[in-house]
Amino acid sequence: MSVRKILVTNALPYANGPIHMGHLLGYIQADIWVRAMRSLGHDVTYVCADDAHGTAIMLSAKNGGVTPEAYIASIQKEHENDFAAFNISFDHYDSTHSSENQARAEEIYLKNHKAGHIAVRPVTQLFDPEKQMFLSDRFIKGTCPKCNTEDQYGDACESCGTTYNAIELLNPRSTLSGSTPVEKSSDHYFFKLPDFNNYLQQWTRDQGRLPVSIANKLDEWFEAGLSDWDISRDAPYFGFEIPNAPNKYFYVWVDAPIGYMASFENYIKTKRPELSFDDYWKKDSKNEVYHFIGKDIVYFHALFWPAMLEGAGYRTPTALFVNGFLTVNGQKMSKSRGTFIKAATYKEHLNPEQLRYYFASKLSDKVEDSDLNLDDFIQKVNSDLVGKVINIASRCAKFINKDFNNILSKQCAEPELVQHFIDAGQQIMQSYESREFSTAIRQIMALADKANQYIDEKKPWALAKQEGQAQHVHDICSVGINLFRQLMVYLQPVLPTLASEVQQFLKLEHFHFASRETVLTDWEINTFTPLMQRVDKKAVDAMVDASKSSLTATEKPVAKAVKKSSKPAVKTPTTDEPIQIDDFFKVDLRVAKVLQANTVDGSDKLLQLTLDVGEPEPRNVFSGIRAQYAPEDLQDKLVVMVANLAPRKMRFGISNGMVLCAGDGIIISPATDAKPGDKVS
């Protein structure tokens, strides 16, 4: 077998909050694949970094009274601790706020600039003359240009729901200084993505590059026509300054993917000087590069990132491996229900390896959402790992330890059965390599069933009570230990800590895939000790209770906003407060078309939707459906919305309506021939 040289990266976690279960799904998937490929003997380098730039981080640091550098350092330490707790085996973990990343970002930008792929044009914004800075919408208040309600933010009116450009506000003022802002033009820098239209259409269709479903969705962008990408932000901004453009900074999504290269480069400098950066990133490199990412950031990785690399003369990723979102108990993660579970909270109550196993039993190579059903989690872990796999060792080892001086039999009494387990490994590892982890788990558990069936049929505990059956008992239990060893070789990518403990029990140096070929005969083992505790439902309940939180302060002013609204409010009753038929008729249901959908910085559950409701101006609506839909899935989709719901002020902006969903968060769609603005009865 030829040794493959592989570089693997995970999506960079944003350095503005903790790691939670939804994040861990993608990191555990990547780590299992990395460990499986290493077990096959391939040379795999696995790197990651914190995504450490942007306005959100600048503001969080300011609110915390620390420098951005100190803030991201503290977050990175928490992230690294969380990843270590779940056995994510990064060779190197870095930050995008590094000298290597700055140098690579500048290089890639300048090469694209020299090649003519950068455009500069003015953008008009409001400017605070006292603070000497351009103002984002959150820093501007004034009078609504439509209904004349005062004290409205720079993007939408919470009274009438109108959305507008900040420069349209009447009597605007800066919330930072109280001064009257002025209109000022600022040059912005754009990456000319349309230059790469033909290249990207071919690149996204290269066999094996992307999941077919993702490539199909990307076709919608090509059909609509690619647009220039604004890659600059004005000062103040925490990030890297654009070369030859004072007070202009790279937008966070410019230098974030370049962080893959920079982290690898720093790894070479500090830990693996024998590696060559060019061997992995030069244009004609034969080595492999894979990015494990969530489906919500596909566009950045499948369009902007390969275009930037191509424009700068670098190789592009061999493939993108895309995972879906995570739900808990069939619903999006919820703080109020205690299912928005942080990695640190999980670790306080449960064994991280058990989550790795459960995720592995759900994952495939398809872009599908996964559900962490807590009752199923308890049942599956206790049944599979404790009741099947570890049970084999505990049933057999006690006889080897007590009656045979810790030494396995000199002969293999069931060579055909053991060989069957050895031969099954080829298919199992193929399942791992193709990222069909759920298939691999099913194959392994089928072997565990065979092993337990063998022990049940032979009944060594009964034979041990009979005269002259000692050798028979020795042989049966030695076969059982060998079968257990084979199972742990196959489970090692999923359960590295348990595998290490089993190695100590069996006095083995490693569980590489090839080691399965050796049958343990006349082999000394250690005394068996319990390897894993069953999942206790009380511990799961305690974790859920610890994860519950009340509404945040930013969510509380909703009632005030409803009072100010001139539109009729829709009352939401409790179960003992039934509505009347007249109340129901007040709800104005309308067909709406999704013009645009975007993720919301600072929220793991919201999508920001721009909706055509048949009115002169589109509606802005925030909807908690990110766990069920990627933004690209919603483009041009027809939905049903409550059109007369009072506008709701959120910390991300004004939500002017509500999209109807079923209980599982799936959007309710009207008939395909419906038009925006049609009433729904």
VMD Tcl script that draws the C-alpha trace (Angstrom):
set ca {
  {0.00 0.00 0.00}
  {1.36 3.40 -0.96}
  {1.39 5.99 1.81}
  {-0.75 9.02 1.06}
  {0.24 12.47 2.35}
  {-2.87 14.26 3.53}
  {-3.59 17.65 5.09}
  {-6.91 17.89 6.94}
  {-8.55 21.01 8.35}
  {-11.77 21.76 10.20}
  {-13.88 24.89 9.88}
  {-12.36 27.51 12.17}
  {-14.49 28.17 15.28}
  {-15.24 31.84 15.84}
  {-13.37 33.26 18.84}
  {-16.45 34.87 20.31}
  {-18.11 32.10 22.29}
  {-17.90 28.53 23.60}
  {-17.87 25.25 21.68}
  {-21.23 23.47 21.80}
  {-22.69 20.16 20.61}
  {-23.51 21.53 17.15}
  {-19.87 22.49 16.64}
  {-18.58 19.15 17.92}
  {-20.44 17.18 15.27}
  {-18.07 18.40 12.53}
  {-14.90 18.15 14.59}
  {-15.66 14.62 15.77}
  {-16.42 13.59 12.19}
  {-13.08 14.91 10.98}
  {-11.13 13.44 13.89}
  {-12.58 9.96 13.35}
  {-11.59 10.10 9.68}
  {-8.10 11.35 10.54}
  {-7.57 8.56 13.07}
  {-8.87 5.95 10.63}
  {-6.52 7.13 7.89}
  {-3.61 7.12 10.32}
  {-4.57 3.60 11.37}
  {-4.28 2.61 7.71}
  {-0.69 3.92 7.74}
  {-1.15 7.19 5.86}
  {0.74 10.38 6.73}
  {-2.02 12.72 7.94}
  {-1.50 16.25 9.24}
  {-4.49 17.76 11.03}
  {-4.57 21.49 11.76}
  {-7.08 24.11 12.81}
  {-7.21 27.62 14.32}
  {-9.52 30.12 15.97}
  {-11.20 32.57 13.59}
  {-10.19 35.66 15.54}
  {-11.15 38.78 13.56}
  {-14.18 40.96 12.99}
  {-16.43 43.63 14.47}
  {-18.16 41.24 16.88}
  {-14.87 40.35 18.55}
  {-13.79 44.00 18.68}
  {-17.04 44.94 20.44}
  {-16.96 41.96 22.83}
  {-13.43 42.85 23.88}
  {-14.41 46.48 24.39}
  {-17.43 45.50 26.47}
  {-15.22 43.24 28.56}
  {-12.65 45.97 29.15}
  {-9.80 44.02 27.55}
  {-7.81 44.25 24.35}
  {-8.97 42.13 21.40}
  {-5.70 40.20 21.65}
  {-6.34 39.31 25.30}
  {-9.95 38.44 24.54}
  {-9.19 36.02 21.70}
  {-6.36 34.43 23.70}
  {-8.76 33.55 26.52}
  {-11.36 32.16 24.09}
  {-8.71 30.11 22.27}
  {-7.61 28.53 25.55}
  {-11.22 27.49 26.25}
  {-11.61 26.09 22.75}
  {-8.41 24.06 22.98}
  {-9.48 22.63 26.35}
  {-12.87 21.63 24.91}
  {-11.32 19.94 21.88}
  {-8.82 18.07 24.05}
  {-11.65 16.81 26.26}
  {-13.31 15.23 23.23}
  {-10.04 13.76 21.88}
  {-9.88 15.95 18.78}
  {-6.33 15.11 17.70}
  {-5.12 18.33 16.08}
  {-1.41 18.30 15.32}
  {-1.47 22.07 15.61}
  {-4.03 24.64 16.73}
  {-3.40 28.28 15.88}
  {-5.14 31.63 15.53}
  {-5.91 33.65 12.40}
  {-4.38 36.61 14.26}
  {-0.84 35.47 13.50}
  {2.14 36.82 11.57}
  {2.00 33.82 9.22}
  {-1.64 34.48 8.40}
  {-1.08 38.19 7.85}
  {1.79 37.50 5.46}
  {-0.18 34.89 3.48}
  {-3.28 37.09 3.34}
  {-1.29 40.02 2.01}
  {0.49 37.80 -0.52}
  {-2.73 36.27 -1.86}
  {-4.39 39.69 -2.05}
  {-1.45 41.31 -3.85}
  {-1.20 38.48 -6.38}
  {-4.91 38.82 -7.15}
  {-4.53 42.59 -7.32}
  {-1.65 42.30 -9.76}
  {-3.68 39.91 -11.89}
  {-6.52 42.44 -12.12}
  {-8.99 40.66 -9.85}
  {-9.45 43.55 -7.38}
  {-11.74 46.53 -8.00}
  {-12.11 49.71 -5.95}
  {-15.24 51.84 -5.87}
  {-16.86 54.26 -3.42}
  {-19.59 53.31 -0.97}
  {-21.54 56.05 0.83}
  {-21.98 55.63 4.61}
  {-22.73 57.75 7.69}
  {-19.65 59.06 9.46}
  {-19.23 60.29 13.05}
  {-17.14 63.50 12.85}
  {-16.38 63.44 16.58}
  {-15.31 59.79 16.81}
  {-13.85 59.94 13.30}
  {-15.31 56.62 12.27}
  {-17.88 55.18 9.90}
  {-20.98 54.00 11.71}
  {-22.64 50.65 11.31}
  {-26.45 50.52 11.69}
  {-26.22 49.59 15.36}
  {-24.46 52.90 16.13}
  {-27.05 55.15 14.45}
  {-30.47 56.34 15.66}
  {-32.94 58.84 14.21}
  {-36.47 59.44 13.02}
  {-38.16 56.93 10.74}
  {-38.51 58.45 7.24}
  {-41.89 56.77 6.76}
  {-43.88 57.09 10.02}
  {-41.76 59.75 11.80}
  {-41.30 57.61 14.91}
  {-38.23 58.84 16.79}
  {-35.33 56.91 18.27}
  {-35.11 54.23 15.58}
  {-31.98 52.33 14.56}
  {-30.25 52.77 11.22}
  {-31.69 49.74 9.46}
  {-35.41 49.43 10.30}
  {-38.24 51.07 12.21}
  {-39.58 49.06 15.12}
  {-42.87 50.95 14.97}
  {-43.94 50.56 11.35}
  {-41.52 47.87 10.29}
  {-40.05 49.80 7.36}
  {-36.49 48.87 6.37}
  {-34.21 51.55 4.97}
  {-30.63 52.64 4.42}
  {-29.14 54.51 7.38}
  {-28.61 57.62 5.27}
  {-32.41 57.86 4.85}
  {-32.99 58.43 8.61}
  {-34.30 61.87 9.60}
  {-32.30 63.73 12.27}
  {-29.72 60.92 12.61}
  {-27.35 60.88 15.55}
  {-24.39 58.74 16.57}
  {-25.05 56.57 19.62}
  {-21.32 56.65 20.31}
  {-20.93 60.40 20.65}
  {-24.38 61.93 20.26}
  {-23.12 64.01 17.36}
  {-24.89 64.37 14.02}
  {-23.28 62.05 11.48}
  {-22.47 63.19 7.99}
  {-22.57 61.32 4.72}
  {-19.15 60.35 3.59}
  {-17.92 58.28 0.73}
  {-15.45 55.51 1.43}
  {-13.55 53.43 -1.07}
  {-14.27 49.73 -0.70}
  {-12.23 46.92 -2.20}
  {-13.95 44.16 -4.15}
  {-12.78 40.74 -5.28}
  {-13.98 40.24 -8.87}
  {-15.57 36.82 -8.45}
  {-17.15 36.90 -11.96}
  {-13.61 36.65 -13.38}
  {-13.65 33.02 -12.22}
  {-17.12 32.06 -13.39}
  {-16.04 29.45 -15.95}
  {-13.28 28.12 -13.72}
  {-15.62 27.68 -10.74}
  {-18.32 25.99 -12.79}
  {-15.78 23.37 -13.80}
  {-14.15 23.18 -10.35}
  {-17.43 22.55 -8.52}
  {-18.28 19.74 -10.94}
  {-14.93 17.93 -10.76}
  {-15.68 14.38 -9.65}
  {-15.30 13.92 -5.92}
  {-14.70 17.60 -5.23}
  {-18.10 18.33 -3.67}
  {-21.19 16.38 -2.68}
  {-23.52 16.31 -5.69}
  {-26.29 18.01 -3.71}
  {-23.97 20.92 -2.92}
  {-22.79 21.24 -6.52}
  {-26.42 21.36 -7.64}
  {-27.19 24.17 -5.20}
  {-24.18 26.14 -6.38}
  {-25.60 26.08 -9.90}
  {-28.22 28.54 -8.69}
  {-25.48 31.10 -8.06}
  {-24.08 30.63 -11.54}
  {-27.54 30.96 -13.07}
  {-28.17 34.20 -11.16}
  {-24.72 35.50 -12.07}
  {-21.76 35.90 -9.73}
  {-21.19 39.32 -8.18}
  {-18.12 41.18 -6.94}
  {-17.38 40.41 -3.30}
  {-16.75 43.28 -0.87}
  {-13.57 42.23 0.94}
  {-12.88 45.44 2.87}
  {-14.06 47.02 6.09}
  {-13.34 50.52 7.38}
  {-11.50 51.29 10.60}
  {-12.01 50.71 13.45}
  {-11.92 46.97 12.82}
  {-10.00 44.14 14.44}
  {-8.12 42.42 11.66}
  {-5.35 42.88 9.10}
  {-4.90 46.14 7.23}
  {-5.07 45.83 3.45}
  {-1.68 46.54 1.83}
  {-1.40 50.04 0.34}
  {-4.85 50.93 1.69}
  {-4.53 52.77 5.04}
  {-7.44 52.23 7.46}
  {-8.93 49.53 5.23}
  {-9.09 46.03 6.68}
  {-9.63 42.60 5.22}
  {-13.16 41.35 5.85}
  {-12.94 38.40 8.25}
  {-13.87 35.86 5.55}
  {-10.82 36.85 3.52}
  {-8.17 35.80 6.02}
  {-10.17 33.06 7.79}
  {-9.65 30.29 5.18}
  {-6.10 31.48 4.61}
  {-5.71 30.49 8.26}
  {-5.65 26.86 7.10}
  {-2.44 27.57 5.23}
  {-0.98 29.70 8.01}
  {-1.66 27.14 10.74}
  {0.02 24.45 8.63}
  {2.95 26.79 7.98}
  {3.37 27.48 11.70}
  {3.18 23.74 12.41}
  {6.06 23.15 10.01}
  {8.14 25.90 11.63}
  {7.57 24.76 15.20}
  {7.10 20.99 15.03}
  {7.73 19.38 11.62}
  {10.58 21.18 9.82}
  {11.03 18.17 7.53}
  {7.69 18.99 5.85}
  {7.48 21.41 2.95}
  {4.70 23.99 2.63}
  {4.96 23.92 -1.16}
  {4.58 20.14 -1.27}
  {0.99 20.66 -0.12}
  {0.04 24.06 -1.54}
  {1.90 24.53 -4.82}
  {-0.20 24.44 -7.98}
  {0.71 20.93 -9.14}
  {0.91 19.27 -5.71}
  {-0.05 15.59 -5.65}
  {-0.63 15.60 -1.90}
  {-4.21 15.78 -0.68}
  {-5.97 18.65 1.13}
  {-9.42 18.21 2.67}
  {-11.65 20.71 4.47}
  {-14.33 19.42 6.85}
  {-17.00 22.14 7.05}
  {-20.65 22.72 7.91}
  {-23.17 23.25 5.14}
  {-23.78 26.85 6.26}
  {-20.35 27.98 5.03}
  {-20.20 26.09 1.74}
  {-20.34 29.21 -0.46}
  {-17.24 30.72 1.12}
  {-15.33 27.46 0.67}
  {-16.67 26.42 -2.73}
  {-16.66 29.78 -4.53}
  {-14.63 32.56 -2.87}
  {-11.85 30.36 -1.45}
  {-10.94 28.38 -4.60}
  {-11.20 31.57 -6.68}
  {-8.76 33.41 -4.38}
  {-6.36 30.47 -4.49}
  {-6.59 30.14 -8.26}
  {-6.05 33.87 -8.70}
  {-2.94 33.71 -6.53}
  {-1.48 30.64 -8.24}
  {-2.04 28.13 -5.41}
  {-3.62 24.68 -5.52}
  {-7.23 24.28 -4.39}
  {-8.67 21.71 -1.95}
  {-8.87 18.11 -3.12}
  {-12.39 17.97 -1.73}
  {-14.81 19.57 0.70}
  {-16.45 17.20 3.19}
  {-19.72 18.80 4.31}
  {-21.79 17.93 7.36}
  {-25.33 19.02 8.22}
  {-26.66 20.65 11.35}
  {-27.38 19.05 14.72}
  {-30.77 18.90 16.38}
  {-31.41 17.64 19.90}
  {-34.47 15.49 20.58}
  {-35.70 16.28 17.08}
  {-35.68 20.06 17.54}
  {-33.23 22.89 17.11}
  {-31.02 23.41 20.14}
  {-32.76 25.50 22.79}
  {-31.45 27.25 25.89}
  {-34.89 27.25 27.49}
  {-35.20 23.48 27.01}
  {-31.62 22.88 28.11}
  {-30.64 21.35 24.77}
  {-28.19 24.10 23.80}
  {-25.40 22.11 25.42}
  {-21.86 23.44 25.64}
  {-18.96 21.04 25.33}
  {-17.75 21.95 28.83}
  {-21.21 21.30 30.31}
  {-21.40 17.88 28.65}
  {-17.97 16.93 29.99}
  {-18.97 17.85 33.54}
  {-21.69 15.21 33.47}
  {-20.90 12.56 30.84}
  {-18.11 10.66 29.09}
  {-17.07 12.51 25.88}
  {-16.22 9.23 24.15}
  {-19.81 8.13 24.42}
  {-20.88 11.19 22.40}
  {-18.21 10.37 19.81}
  {-19.70 6.91 19.45}
  {-23.26 8.19 19.14}
  {-22.29 10.76 16.51}
  {-20.37 8.09 14.59}
  {-23.47 5.89 14.56}
  {-25.35 8.74 12.83}
  {-22.82 10.11 10.33}
  {-22.47 9.31 6.64}
  {-20.90 10.94 3.60}
  {-24.19 12.68 2.79}
  {-25.03 16.28 3.69}
  {-27.67 15.33 6.23}
  {-28.67 16.81 9.56}
  {-28.10 14.62 12.63}
  {-30.24 14.32 15.72}
  {-28.96 13.78 19.24}
  {-31.91 12.03 20.83}
  {-30.97 11.82 24.48}
  {-33.07 8.74 25.27}
  {-31.68 6.94 22.21}
  {-28.18 8.08 23.23}
  {-28.57 6.39 26.61}
  {-29.96 3.20 25.10}
  {-27.44 2.92 22.26}
  {-24.33 3.54 24.36}
  {-25.42 1.22 27.16}
  {-26.53 -1.51 24.76}
  {-23.70 -1.36 22.21}
  {-20.60 -0.37 24.14}
  {-21.31 -1.67 27.63}
  {-23.79 -4.45 26.92}
  {-22.09 -5.88 23.82}
  {-18.44 -4.90 23.33}
  {-17.08 -4.50 26.86}
  {-19.27 -7.35 28.06}
  {-17.20 -9.75 25.94}
  {-14.03 -8.85 27.81}
  {-15.60 -8.85 31.26}
  {-17.15 -12.31 30.67}
  {-13.91 -13.89 29.47}
  {-11.13 -12.06 31.30}
  {-12.20 -13.13 34.78}
  {-11.47 -16.76 33.89}
  {-8.11 -15.91 32.27}
  {-7.11 -13.77 35.26}
  {-8.30 -16.17 37.99}
  {-7.73 -19.64 36.58}
  {-4.99 -19.32 33.96}
  {-2.45 -16.93 35.45}
  {-3.37 -14.12 33.00}
  {-2.08 -16.15 30.04}
  {-4.16 -16.79 26.91}
  {-4.35 -20.28 25.44}
  {-1.45 -21.49 23.29}
  {-3.86 -22.34 20.48}
  {-6.71 -20.63 18.69}
  {-9.67 -22.95 19.14}
  {-11.87 -21.19 16.56}
  {-9.57 -20.15 13.67}
  {-12.43 -19.73 11.19}
  {-14.41 -17.45 13.49}
  {-11.36 -15.31 14.30}
  {-10.45 -15.15 10.60}
  {-13.98 -13.98 9.84}
  {-13.43 -11.05 12.21}
  {-10.07 -10.30 10.58}
  {-11.49 -10.41 7.06}
  {-14.41 -8.14 8.02}
  {-11.91 -5.41 8.79}
  {-11.32 -4.63 5.14}
  {-14.92 -3.60 4.57}
  {-15.06 -1.72 7.87}
  {-12.04 0.38 7.02}
  {-13.43 1.08 3.57}
  {-16.54 2.42 5.30}
  {-14.36 4.65 7.47}
  {-12.37 5.92 4.49}
  {-15.55 6.84 2.58}
  {-16.87 8.56 5.77}
  {-19.75 6.09 6.05}
  {-19.26 5.91 9.80}
  {-22.79 4.72 10.56}
  {-22.18 1.77 8.22}
  {-18.89 0.97 9.94}
  {-20.61 1.01 13.34}
  {-23.33 -1.35 12.11}
  {-20.70 -3.72 10.74}
  {-18.75 -3.66 14.01}
  {-21.84 -4.26 16.13}
  {-22.83 -7.19 13.92}
  {-19.45 -8.72 14.81}
  {-20.04 -7.96 18.50}
  {-23.32 -9.86 18.29}
  {-21.48 -12.84 16.78}
  {-18.90 -12.78 19.56}
  {-21.54 -12.69 22.28}
  {-23.49 -15.44 20.53}
  {-20.35 -17.61 20.51}
  {-19.80 -17.12 24.25}
  {-23.47 -17.72 25.01}
  {-23.40 -21.00 23.08}
  {-20.16 -22.22 24.68}
  {-21.14 -21.19 28.25}
  {-17.66 -21.13 29.83}
  {-19.19 -20.32 33.24}
  {-21.04 -23.65 33.16}
  {-18.06 -25.61 31.85}
  {-15.86 -24.16 34.61}
  {-17.95 -26.06 37.14}
  {-17.36 -29.42 35.40}
  {-14.42 -31.75 35.88}
  {-11.86 -31.91 33.07}
  {-13.14 -28.87 31.16}
  {-10.41 -26.40 32.16}
  {-8.67 -26.41 28.78}
  {-11.98 -25.98 27.02}
  {-12.77 -22.95 29.20}
  {-9.28 -21.56 28.54}
  {-9.70 -21.91 24.78}
  {-13.19 -20.36 24.69}
  {-12.24 -17.35 26.79}
  {-9.03 -16.83 24.81}
  {-11.05 -16.76 21.59}
  {-13.41 -14.26 23.26}
  {-10.49 -11.97 24.18}
  {-9.19 -12.15 20.60}
  {-12.60 -11.22 19.20}
  {-12.80 -8.33 21.68}
  {-9.36 -7.17 20.56}
  {-10.48 -7.17 16.91}
  {-13.52 -5.06 17.76}
  {-11.37 -2.51 19.58}
  {-9.01 -2.24 16.61}
  {-12.03 -1.27 14.53}
  {-13.46 1.07 17.18}
  {-10.16 2.84 17.90}
  {-10.83 5.80 15.54}
  {-14.08 6.47 17.40}
  {-13.00 5.59 20.95}
  {-9.30 6.43 21.31}
  {-9.30 6.68 25.12}
  {-11.08 3.36 25.56}
  {-8.75 1.81 22.97}
  {-5.73 3.03 24.94}
  {-7.09 1.47 28.12}
  {-7.71 -1.81 26.30}
  {-4.15 -1.72 24.92}
  {-2.89 -1.55 28.52}
  {-5.20 -4.40 29.52}
  {-3.94 -6.55 26.63}
  {-0.33 -5.31 26.88}
  {-0.29 -4.16 23.24}
  {1.64 -1.17 21.90}
  {-0.89 -0.04 19.31}
  {-4.13 -0.84 17.53}
  {-3.10 -0.04 13.97}
  {-5.39 -1.54 11.37}
  {-2.74 -4.06 10.24}
  {-2.37 -5.39 13.80}
  {-5.68 -7.22 13.43}
  {-3.88 -9.88 11.39}
  {-2.08 -11.19 14.48}
  {-3.91 -13.66 16.71}
  {-2.97 -13.48 20.40}
  {-1.89 -16.94 21.63}
  {0.17 -17.76 24.70}
  {-0.08 -14.03 25.47}
  {-0.02 -12.41 28.89}
  {-2.71 -9.87 29.74}
  {-3.32 -7.65 32.74}
  {-6.08 -8.00 35.29}
  {-9.35 -6.77 33.86}
  {-10.84 -3.62 35.40}
  {-14.12 -1.94 34.42}
  {-13.60 0.02 31.21}
  {-16.74 2.13 30.91}
  {-19.67 3.08 33.09}
  {-23.22 2.92 31.79}
  {-24.86 6.24 30.96}
  {-27.03 7.28 33.91}
  {-30.23 9.07 32.94}
  {-29.87 11.20 36.07}
  {-26.57 12.52 34.71}
  {-28.22 13.34 31.38}
  {-31.04 15.15 33.16}
  {-28.52 17.07 35.26}
  {-26.69 18.13 32.10}
  {-29.93 19.39 30.57}
  {-30.81 21.29 33.75}
  {-27.37 22.86 33.83}
  {-27.81 23.98 30.21}
  {-31.09 25.77 30.75}
  {-31.11 29.55 30.76}
  {-33.72 32.26 30.82}
  {-34.32 34.86 28.14}
  {-31.42 37.22 27.68}
  {-31.78 40.92 28.35}
  {-31.78 41.63 24.63}
  {-34.88 39.49 24.19}
  {-36.91 41.06 26.99}
  {-37.94 44.42 25.42}
  {-40.31 42.65 22.98}
  {-43.43 43.60 24.98}
  {-42.43 47.26 24.85}
  {-41.99 47.10 21.10}
  {-45.46 45.55 20.72}
  {-47.03 48.37 22.73}
  {-45.50 50.99 20.45}
  {-46.68 49.27 17.30}
  {-49.62 50.66 15.39}
  {-50.33 47.22 13.94}
  {-52.58 44.71 15.71}
  {-50.59 42.35 17.87}
  {-51.12 38.61 17.70}
  {-51.58 37.29 21.21}
  {-49.91 33.99 22.02}
  {-51.99 32.16 24.64}
  {-50.97 29.57 27.16}
  {-52.63 26.16 27.18}
  {-55.18 27.41 29.78}
  {-55.87 30.59 27.86}
  {-57.73 29.44 24.72}
  {-58.24 31.87 21.87}
  {-61.60 32.60 20.29}
  {-62.38 32.20 16.60}
  {-62.35 36.00 16.23}
  {-58.77 36.07 17.53}
  {-57.75 33.51 14.94}
  {-59.28 35.56 12.11}
  {-57.06 38.50 13.08}
  {-53.97 36.61 11.89}
  {-53.05 37.79 8.39}
  {-51.29 34.90 6.64}
  {-49.55 35.78 3.40}
  {-47.41 34.04 0.81}
  {-43.84 35.37 0.79}
  {-40.87 34.65 -1.45}
  {-37.37 34.42 0.03}
  {-35.26 36.94 -1.85}
  {-32.22 36.42 0.32}
  {-31.19 34.34 3.33}
  {-28.11 34.84 5.48}
  {-26.65 33.51 8.69}
  {-26.60 35.91 11.65}
  {-23.30 36.72 13.32}
  {-23.57 35.93 17.02}
  {-26.46 33.48 16.70}
  {-26.35 29.74 16.11}
  {-30.09 29.42 15.54}
  {-31.22 32.42 13.46}
  {-31.33 33.07 9.74}
  {-32.01 36.57 8.43}
  {-34.59 36.45 5.62}
  {-35.45 39.15 3.12}
  {-39.03 38.43 2.01}
  {-41.14 39.64 -0.90}
  {-44.69 39.88 0.50}
  {-46.16 41.71 -2.50}
  {-45.48 45.10 -0.87}
  {-43.40 47.99 -2.26}
  {-40.58 47.18 0.17}
  {-39.32 43.72 1.18}
  {-39.66 42.54 4.78}
  {-36.77 41.69 7.09}
  {-37.53 38.64 9.25}
  {-35.33 36.70 11.67}
  {-36.30 33.02 11.91}
  {-34.90 30.33 14.20}
  {-34.51 27.72 11.46}
  {-30.74 27.57 11.05}
  {-30.64 24.02 12.43}
  {-32.96 22.87 9.65}
  {-31.87 24.95 6.65}
  {-28.72 26.31 5.07}
  {-29.25 29.80 3.61}
  {-28.80 28.47 0.09}
  {-31.68 26.02 0.61}
  {-34.14 28.90 0.99}
  {-33.30 31.06 -2.02}
  {-36.52 31.75 -4.00}
  {-38.51 29.42 -1.73}
  {-42.20 30.27 -1.14}
  {-43.16 30.42 2.54}
  {-46.17 31.42 4.62}
  {-45.73 34.31 7.02}
  {-47.76 36.16 9.64}
  {-47.86 39.55 7.96}
  {-49.51 41.58 10.71}
  {-47.31 40.51 13.61}
  {-45.94 43.50 15.54}
  {-42.29 44.23 14.68}
  {-39.89 42.74 17.20}
  {-36.67 44.46 18.17}
  {-33.82 41.98 18.52}
  {-30.16 42.66 19.12}
  {-29.52 41.75 15.49}
  {-32.13 44.15 14.09}
  {-35.90 44.38 13.58}
  {-37.90 41.28 12.71}
  {-41.01 42.36 10.81}
  {-43.13 39.22 10.69}
  {-42.89 35.51 11.36}
  {-42.40 32.54 9.05}
  {-44.71 29.63 9.82}
  {-43.06 26.31 10.68}
  {-44.22 22.92 11.83}
  {-43.26 21.73 15.29}
  {-39.98 20.28 14.02}
  {-38.89 23.59 12.52}
  {-39.75 22.66 8.94}
  {-41.12 25.60 6.95}
  {-44.75 25.40 5.84}
  {-44.89 26.07 2.09}
  {-47.88 27.23 0.05}
  {-48.95 25.84 -3.31}
  {-46.26 26.12 -5.98}
  {-48.40 28.44 -8.13}
  {-48.92 30.94 -5.27}
  {-47.57 34.47 -5.62}
  {-46.00 36.80 -3.02}
  {-48.72 38.70 -1.19}
  {-51.48 36.10 -1.73}
  {-53.61 35.58 1.35}
  {-53.54 32.12 2.91}
  {-56.77 30.83 4.42}
}
mol new
graphics top color blue
foreach p $ca { graphics top sphere $p radius 0.5 }
foreach p [lrange $ca 0 end-1] q [lrange $ca 1 end] { graphics top cylinder $p $q radius 0.2 }
display resetview
